[in-house]
Amino acid sequence: MLVVLSITLMVVDARFTLLKPVRSQMGLVLMESYHITDLPQSLWQGVASQFGSRTELIAENEKLKTEALLMQGRVQKLAALTEQNVRLRELLNSSALVNEKVEVAELIGVDPNPFTHRILINKGERDGVVLGQPVLDARGLMGQVVELMPYTARVLLLTDTTHSIPVQVNRNGLRAIASGTGNPERLELRHVADTADIKEGDLLVSSGLGQRFPAGYPVATVKEVIHDSGQPFAIVRAIPTAALNRSRYLLLVFTDSRTPEQRASDAAMAQEAADRQGLTGTAEPVAPGATPAAPAPAAASPSPAPANAAPAPVPAAAAPAATPAPASGTAPSPSRERN
C-alpha cells in the first residue's frame, strides 16, 4: 500500500499542480532542518575564528587592506565610466536602467538527484522573489528560479540538461544558444555553423533575448571548438564562468518588469520631453499628443530695427497674401490697380 501510495503521489505531483500548496507548506518545516544541519559547520567556523593565531590575523588584515585599496581604485574608474554611460544614455534618450536592483541570498541546500542541477536558497516569495528570476554569483550567471516557497526557492542551474540560455560572443556579437550538458563544468553551444567566427577563449555573455536574463552578464568561456568538414555545425564546448558547485552567496537580479509596450511608451514620452526642453524662447510646454501651434507673426514696431539685426522670418501663412512684382520691374499704375 505504501508503494502504491508513493507512486500515486509522484504521478500526481508530476502531472498536476494539486500538491503545490502541500510542498509550499512542507518548505516551512524543512527550512528549520536546513538550519539545524548547517549548525555544526557554523559552530566550527566560529570556534576556529576565535582561536586563530595573531600572525595569521595580521597577514590576513594586510592582504585585505591591499585588496581594498585595489578595489577602491577600480571603483573610482567604474564611477567615471558609469557617469559617462549615464550621459551617453541621456543623449540617446534611452530609458534603460544602468544598474539592476539585486539582493543577496545564501545557498542552504543542494538537490541530491545526480541527474538534475538544482539548489535551494534562503529567499522566497515573501522576499519578493518571482519565477524565472535570474541568479548570479561574483563571476557570472548561475541560473534562474523555477520553484517558489514562502521563505525559500529552488534555482535551476545553467548546466542542467533541461536549461538553455541565449548568449552572444563578446568579441563580435555572434548569437547562439548555450545548453546544459549535465556536467557542472561544461556547456555546449547548439547549431553553430561550421564557418562561424568563434574560437577558444571567447567570452560568452547573455544576449538579453527572450526578456528572461539581463544582457551583458558573463555566462561561459569557450574551451574547445571542433570543426568537422562532413558536418554542417561545429561542436563548441564552454566552461561556465560562475562557480556553480562552490558559490555559497548569490545575487538575485530584479530586472525591469515593464512590458515592451510600456518601455516603448516611456521612451516616446522621454523623447518628447527632451524635444520640449530643447525649444528656446518663450514657447510653453506642449501637452502629450497635442499639436504645437505655429508661431504668430511679430507685430510691426515703430522703432527702427538695429543695423546688425537679422531679418525676421516671414510666416508661411502670410506668403500667399503678398502681391508678386511685375516682370518688367516697373510699379503698376493707380488706374490699373483700381481696375
Secondary structure, 3 states (H helix, E strand, C coil): CHHHHHHHHHHHHHHCCCCHHHHHHHHHHHHHHHHHHHHHHHHHHHHHHHCCCHHHHHHHHHHHHHHHHHHHHHHHHHHHHHHHHHHHHHHCCCCCCCCCEEEEEEEEEECCCCCCCEEEECCCHHHCCCCCCEEECCCCEEEEEEEECCCCEEEEECCCCCCEEEEEECCCCCEEEEEECCCCCCEEEEEEECCCCCCCCCEEEECCCCCCCCCCCEEEEEEEEECCCCCCEEEEEEEECCCCCCCCEEEEEECCCCCHHHHHHHHHHHHHHHHHHHCCCCCCCCCCCCCCCCCCCCCCCCCCCCCCCCCCCCCHHHHHHCCCCCCCCCCCCHHHHHC
